[in-house]
């Protein structure tokens, strides 16, 4: 990166800022049109978040320098991260850069390799199919709520195993929506407001404390379950190829971290579990809701997707080993991730006075990058508001990957990306296999930028009666 003394040009300031609040009114009123409009003003654009300046990077090549090439000059931080850290501690997504982050990431990495995730695949499929099969036919349902509930249940099975007590799973399911709502509130309010002893602040703190207690119970149960599973394997079954798989199904991915508890400590285990839960639910649930919506708007895409599922699975339920044979399903999901996020604004903090794209950024300033902005860049994604899964086929994908930053990049890239794709494919397949017809019953949803880009409303009805194929 250029030295601070290098020749620089004045950083353009976005128009429309107000005294004291800067561009906060635009970020609150029309955040997505505002953030994408900044591309017109330059590769780095200054905005005001309240009285504090922030520097928005609109060029994906510069964002990759922030995340990869010159990552040491941009630490994990900024308003969003600071707000999350207050309540969720130093989990992998919020802990500061340095030795602690590197150690914890190294300890957690085995949880998320493809082979380890595969041990959880069929248990997740069973959980999801059971939940989706309970829906009543032709009854309008809140898609966003359903997808978040299913995502949480599948993730709990993957994380803690198949024998998590029902009362713990029920409390997690009841608690997490309120936790996520409170977390979003904390990120958009001024820090001094979140520190006041207001009822909403106290309620959020109480819920987070309860979540930590639930995680403690799940960890203790998980640890004892793992020991029991090992003890229950008969001596004459040691050579049986199914014994390790059965034990893995019961204990779940979190067993990897339990073996490192002496290095991490109980507080850190809690922080990591909270980070995994909050990071996995909202983003995955949002993506699935938008994917189902797009299928209702593009019957040709839905028909092609169902045909691929039928060709691979025929009349049987999906199995984990089928996922690699569903390339079009992956394209559909990747296009939903591109179009809707999952996160729309992410922050870093400049660790020194630096020059970025010919503009001086002072030490301590927030540097903002937006997956949504980059993934709607017409230079990389022609007609970016159109839903086109074929952007991701083998011929076209290489020209689009440079601006696809939904999972970040570099040393802070989302550790759970492999898991996210697996869970997305499992849930989408389960819905389509269980329900031959899906129909939007609400008005067209509008995108709301909070932490993720979520629908303001979305209801669908499901039928086991096959819909007629669209005419040519």
C-alpha positions in Angstrom: 0.0 0.0 0.0 1.2 3.5 -0.7 2.9 5.4 2.1 1.0 8.2 3.8 3.3 10.7 2.3 2.4 9.6 -1.3 0.5 12.0 -3.6 -3.2 11.9 -2.7 -6.3 13.5 -4.0 -9.1 14.9 -1.8 -11.6 12.2 -0.8 -15.1 13.0 -2.3 -17.8 13.4 0.3 -21.2 11.9 -0.5 -23.8 14.6 -1.1 -26.8 15.1 1.2 -25.1 15.1 4.6 -26.8 17.0 7.5 -25.1 18.8 10.4 -24.4 16.6 13.4 -26.0 13.4 11.9 -24.1 13.3 8.7 -25.7 10.7 6.4 -27.4 8.8 9.2 -30.8 9.7 7.8 -30.0 8.2 4.4 -28.6 5.0 6.1 -31.8 4.7 8.1 -34.3 5.7 5.3 -33.0 4.2 2.1 -29.7 2.4 2.9 -29.4 0.2 -0.1 -30.0 2.8 -2.8 -27.7 5.2 -0.8 -24.8 2.7 -0.5 -25.0 1.7 -4.1 -25.1 5.3 -5.2 -21.7 6.0 -3.7 -20.1 4.2 -6.6 -20.9 7.3 -8.8 -18.6 9.5 -6.6 -15.4 7.5 -6.6 -13.6 4.4 -5.4 -13.4 5.7 -1.9 -16.1 8.0 -0.6 -16.4 9.8 2.7 -19.7 9.7 4.6 -20.8 10.8 8.0 -22.2 8.3 10.5 -23.5 10.9 13.0 -20.6 13.4 13.4 -18.0 10.6 12.8 -16.5 10.3 9.3 -16.3 6.9 7.6 -14.7 5.9 4.3 -16.7 3.6 2.0 -14.7 1.5 -0.5 -16.8 1.1 -3.7 -14.1 -0.7 -5.8 -14.0 -4.5 -5.1 -10.3 -4.6 -6.0 -9.6 -2.1 -3.2 -11.8 -4.0 -0.8 -9.7 -7.1 -1.5 -6.6 -5.0 -0.6 -8.3 -4.1 2.7 -9.2 -7.7 3.4 -6.2 -9.6 2.0 -3.2 -7.8 0.7 -3.0 -5.0 3.3 -5.1 -6.6 6.0 -2.6 -5.6 8.7 -3.5 -2.0 8.1 -7.3 -2.6 8.7 -8.2 -4.3 11.9 -11.5 -6.0 12.7 -13.5 -3.2 14.3 -15.9 -0.3 13.7 -19.4 0.5 15.0 -21.1 -2.8 14.1 -18.3 -5.1 15.4 -17.9 -3.0 18.6 -21.7 -3.3 19.3 -21.6 -7.0 18.8 -18.5 -7.5 21.0 -20.2 -5.9 24.0 -22.8 -8.7 24.2 -21.2 -11.6 22.4 -17.7 -11.3 23.7 -14.6 -12.3 21.8 -15.9 -15.0 19.5 -14.1 -15.6 16.2 -16.2 -13.0 14.3 -15.5 -10.2 16.9 -12.2 -10.9 18.5 -9.4 -8.5 17.6 -6.8 -9.4 15.2 -3.7 -11.1 16.6 -2.5 -14.3 18.3 -5.8 -15.0 20.0 -7.7 -14.9 16.7 -5.2 -17.1 15.0 -5.1 -19.6 17.8 -8.9 -19.8 18.0 -9.4 -20.1 14.3 -6.8 -22.9 14.1 -8.7 -24.7 16.9 -12.1 -24.3 15.2 -11.0 -25.0 11.6 -11.5 -28.8 11.9 -15.1 -28.3 12.7 -15.8 -26.9 9.3 -13.8 -29.0 6.9 -16.0 -30.8 4.4 -15.3 -34.3 5.7 -16.3 -33.3 9.3 -19.5 -31.5 8.1 -20.4 -34.7 6.1 -20.8 -36.6 9.4 -23.7 -34.3 10.3 -25.4 -34.2 6.9 -27.9 -37.0 7.2 -28.9 -36.0 10.8 -29.5 -32.4 9.5 -31.6 -33.8 6.6 -33.8 -35.8 9.0 -34.3 -32.8 11.3 -35.3 -30.5 8.4 -37.6 -33.0 6.7 -39.4 -33.6 9.9 -40.0 -29.9 10.4 -41.0 -29.1 6.9 -43.4 -32.1 6.8 -45.3 -30.7 9.7 -46.5 -27.7 7.8 -50.2 -27.6 7.0 -51.1 -27.8 3.3 -52.4 -24.5 1.7 -51.9 -22.5 4.9 -50.0 -19.2 4.4 -46.9 -19.2 6.5 -44.3 -16.6 7.4 -41.4 -17.7 5.3 -38.7 -15.7 7.0 -39.7 -17.0 10.4 -39.9 -20.6 9.1 -36.5 -20.4 7.5 -34.9 -19.0 10.6 -36.5 -21.7 12.8 -35.4 -24.5 10.5 -31.9 -23.1 10.2 -31.5 -22.9 14.0 -32.8 -26.5 14.5 -30.5 -27.9 11.8 -27.6 -26.0 13.2 -28.3 -27.2 16.8 -28.3 -30.8 15.5 -25.1 -30.2 13.7 -23.4 -28.4 16.6 -24.6 -30.4 19.7 -25.7 -33.7 18.2 -29.0 -35.5 17.9 -29.7 -36.0 21.6 -29.9 -32.4 22.7 -32.7 -32.3 25.3 -36.0 -31.0 23.9 -36.3 -28.3 26.5 -32.9 -26.9 25.6 -33.8 -26.9 21.9 -37.1 -25.2 22.7 -35.5 -22.5 24.7 -33.0 -21.8 22.0 -35.7 -21.5 19.4 -37.8 -19.2 21.6 -34.9 -17.0 22.6 -32.9 -16.5 19.4 -35.3 -14.3 17.5 -35.5 -11.8 20.4 -31.7 -12.0 20.7 -31.2 -11.1 17.0 -33.7 -8.3 17.2 -32.0 -6.8 20.3 -28.6 -7.2 18.6 -29.8 -5.3 15.5 -31.1 -2.6 17.8 -27.7 -2.3 19.5 -25.9 -1.9 16.2 -28.0 1.0 14.9 -28.3 3.0 18.1 -25.6 5.4 19.3 -23.3 3.7 21.8 -24.3 6.0 24.7 -28.0 5.0 24.3 -27.2 1.3 24.5 -25.4 1.9 27.8 -28.3 3.5 29.5 -30.4 1.4 32.0 -33.4 1.4 29.7 -35.9 -1.5 29.8 -35.0 -2.7 26.3 -31.3 -2.7 27.1 -31.8 -4.6 30.4 -34.1 -7.1 28.6 -31.4 -7.7 25.9 -28.7 -8.2 28.5 -30.9 -10.6 30.4 -31.6 -12.6 27.3 -27.9 -12.8 26.4 -27.2 -14.0 30.0 -29.9 -16.7 29.6 -28.4 -17.7 26.3 -25.0 -18.2 28.0 -26.6 -20.3 30.6 -28.3 -22.5 27.9 -25.0 -22.9 26.1 -23.4 -23.9 29.3 -26.1 -26.6 29.8 -25.7 -27.7 26.1 -21.9 -27.9 26.5 -22.2 -30.0 29.7 -24.8 -32.3 28.1 -22.7 -32.6 25.0 -19.5 -33.5 26.9 -21.3 -36.2 28.9 -23.1 -37.4 25.8 -19.8 -37.8 24.0 -18.3 -39.8 26.9 -21.4 -42.0 27.0 -21.4 -42.6 23.3 -17.8 -43.7 23.4 -18.5 -46.0 26.4 -21.5 -47.5 24.7 -19.6 -48.8 21.7 -19.2 -52.6 22.4 -15.7 -54.0 22.3 -16.6 -56.3 19.4 -17.8 -53.3 17.4 -14.5 -51.5 17.2 -13.9 -52.7 13.7 -17.4 -51.9 12.5 -17.3 -49.1 9.9 -20.7 -47.7 11.2 -19.6 -47.3 14.9 -17.6 -44.0 14.3 -20.4 -42.6 12.3 -23.0 -43.4 14.9 -20.9 -41.8 17.6 -20.3 -38.7 15.5 -24.0 -38.3 14.8 -24.7 -38.2 18.5 -22.0 -35.8 19.6 -21.9 -33.2 16.8 -19.3 -30.7 15.6 -18.8 -29.0 18.9 -16.9 -32.0 20.2 -13.9 -30.5 18.3 -13.9 -27.5 20.6 -14.6 -29.4 23.8 -11.3 -31.2 23.3 -9.6 -27.8 23.4 -11.5 -26.4 26.4 -8.3 -26.4 28.5 -6.8 -23.9 26.0 -9.9 -21.8 25.5 -11.7 -21.8 28.8 -15.5 -21.9 29.4 -16.0 -18.2 28.7 -14.4 -18.5 25.3 -16.4 -21.7 24.5 -19.6 -19.7 25.3 -18.4 -16.8 23.1 -17.7 -19.1 20.2 -21.0 -20.9 20.5 -22.9 -17.6 20.6 -21.0 -16.4 17.5 -21.7 -19.6 15.6 -25.4 -19.5 16.5 -26.0 -15.8 15.6 -23.8 -15.9 12.5 -25.4 -19.1 11.1 -29.1 -18.4 11.7 -30.0 -14.9 10.3 -27.8 -15.0 7.2 -28.8 -18.5 6.2 -32.5 -18.0 7.0 -32.6 -14.8 5.0 -30.9 -16.4 2.0 -33.4 -19.2 2.0 -36.4 -16.9 2.3 -35.3 -14.9 -0.7 -34.5 -18.0 -2.7 -38.0 -19.4 -2.3 -39.4 -16.0 -3.2 -37.3 -15.9 -6.4 -38.5 -19.4 -7.4 -42.1 -18.2 -7.2 -41.2 -15.4 -9.6 -39.2 -17.5 -12.0 -41.1 -20.8 -12.7 -38.5 -21.8 -15.3 -35.8 -21.7 -12.7 -38.0 -23.7 -10.2 -38.8 -26.3 -12.9 -35.1 -26.7 -13.8 -34.2 -27.0 -10.1 -36.9 -29.6 -9.4 -35.8 -31.6 -12.5 -32.2 -31.7 -11.2 -33.4 -32.9 -7.8 -35.6 -35.6 -9.4 -32.8 -36.8 -11.7 -30.4 -37.2 -8.7 -32.8 -38.5 -6.0 -35.6 -40.0 -8.0 -38.3 -40.9 -5.5 -36.2 -41.1 -2.4 -35.2 -38.3 0.1 -32.0 -36.4 -0.4 -28.8 -37.9 1.1 -25.7 -35.9 1.9 -23.7 -37.5 -0.8 -26.2 -36.1 -3.4 -25.2 -32.5 -2.8 -22.2 -32.5 -5.1 -24.5 -33.7 -7.9 -26.7 -30.6 -7.7 -24.7 -27.9 -9.4 -27.8 -25.9 -10.5 -29.1 -25.8 -6.9 -25.8 -24.3 -5.9 -26.0 -21.7 -8.7 -29.6 -20.8 -7.6 -28.4 -20.3 -4.0 -25.3 -18.4 -5.0 -27.4 -16.0 -7.0 -29.7 -15.4 -4.0 -26.7 -14.7 -1.8 -25.3 -12.3 -4.5 -28.6 -10.4 -4.9 -29.5 -10.1 -1.2 -26.3 -10.0 0.8 -26.2 -11.6 3.3 -24.6 -8.7 5.1 -24.9 -5.3 3.5 -22.3 -3.2 5.4 -19.2 -4.3 7.2 -16.6 -2.2 8.9 -12.8 -2.2 9.6 -10.6 0.3 11.4 -7.5 1.8 10.0 -4.6 1.0 12.2 -2.5 3.9 10.8 -2.6 6.9 8.5 -2.7 5.2 5.1 -3.4 5.9 1.4 -6.1 3.8 -0.2 -6.9 4.2 -3.9 -5.1 7.6 -3.9 -7.1 8.9 -0.9 -5.8 9.5 2.6 -7.5 7.6 5.4 -6.6 8.7 8.9 -5.6 6.3 11.7 -8.7 5.1 13.7 -11.2 5.9 11.0 -13.9 3.4 10.1 -13.4 1.8 6.7 -16.7 0.5 5.3 -17.1 -2.2 2.6 -20.4 -3.5 1.3 -21.0 -7.0 -0.2 -24.3 -5.7 -1.4 -22.7 -2.7 -3.2 -20.0 -4.9 -4.9 -22.5 -7.7 -5.8 -24.7 -5.1 -7.6 -21.8 -3.6 -9.5 -22.9 -3.7 -13.2 -19.3 -3.9 -14.4 -19.2 -7.4 -12.8 -22.9 -8.3 -12.8 -24.8 -6.9 -15.8 -28.4 -6.2 -15.0 -27.6 -6.7 -11.3 -31.2 -6.6 -10.0 -32.2 -9.5 -12.3 -32.1 -13.0 -10.7 -30.0 -15.1 -13.0 -28.5 -18.3 -11.6 -26.6 -18.9 -14.9 -24.2 -16.1 -13.9 -22.5 -18.9 -11.9 -22.1 -21.5 -14.7 -18.6 -22.6 -15.6 -18.4 -20.2 -18.6 -19.5 -17.0 -16.8 -18.5 -17.5 -13.2 -14.8 -16.5 -13.5 -15.7 -13.0 -14.5 -18.0 -12.5 -11.5 -16.0 -14.0 -8.6 -13.9 -10.9 -8.2 -16.8 -8.9 -6.7 -18.5 -11.8 -4.8 -17.6 -11.1 -1.2 -20.6 -12.4 0.7 -18.3 -14.5 2.9 -15.5 -11.9 3.1 -11.9 -12.8 2.2 -8.5 -13.2 3.6 -7.7 -14.3 7.2 -11.1 -13.1 8.5 -13.1 -14.9 5.8 -16.1 -16.7 7.2 -15.0 -20.0 8.7 -18.4 -21.5 8.2 -18.7 -21.0 4.5 -18.6 -24.8 3.7 -21.2 -25.4 6.4 -23.5 -22.6 5.1 -23.6 -24.1 1.5 -24.4 -27.5 2.9 -27.2 -26.3 5.1 -28.6 -24.1 2.4 -28.8 -27.0 -0.1 -30.2 -29.4 2.4 -33.1 -27.1 3.5 -33.9 -25.9 -0.1 -34.1 -29.6 -1.3 -36.2 -30.6 1.7 -38.8 -27.9 1.0 -39.0 -28.7 -2.7 -39.1 -32.5 -2.2 -41.8 -32.2 0.4 -44.0 -29.6 -1.4 -44.4 -29.9 -5.2 -46.0 -26.5 -5.3 -45.1 -23.2 -3.5 -47.0 -20.0 -3.9 -46.5 -16.5 -2.7 -49.6 -15.3 -0.8 -48.4 -11.9 0.4 -47.7 -8.8 -1.5 -44.2 -8.5 -3.1 -41.7 -8.2 -0.3 -39.5 -5.1 0.0 -35.8 -5.5 1.0 -34.9 -4.1 4.5 -31.3 -3.5 5.3 -30.7 -4.2 8.9 -27.8 -6.5 9.6 -28.8 -8.7 6.7 -31.0 -7.7 3.8 -34.3 -9.2 5.0 -37.8 -9.1 3.5 -40.3 -6.8 5.2 -43.0 -9.4 4.7 -43.2 -12.7 3.0 -45.9 -15.4 3.2 -46.3 -18.6 1.2 -48.6 -21.5 1.0 -47.4 -25.0 0.1 -49.3 -27.8 -1.7 -48.6 -31.5 -2.4 -50.5 -31.1 -5.7 -48.0 -30.7 -8.6 -48.4 -27.5 -10.5 -48.6 -27.8 -14.3 -45.3 -27.0 -16.0 -45.1 -23.6 -17.6 -45.9 -23.5 -21.3 -43.0 -22.9 -23.7 
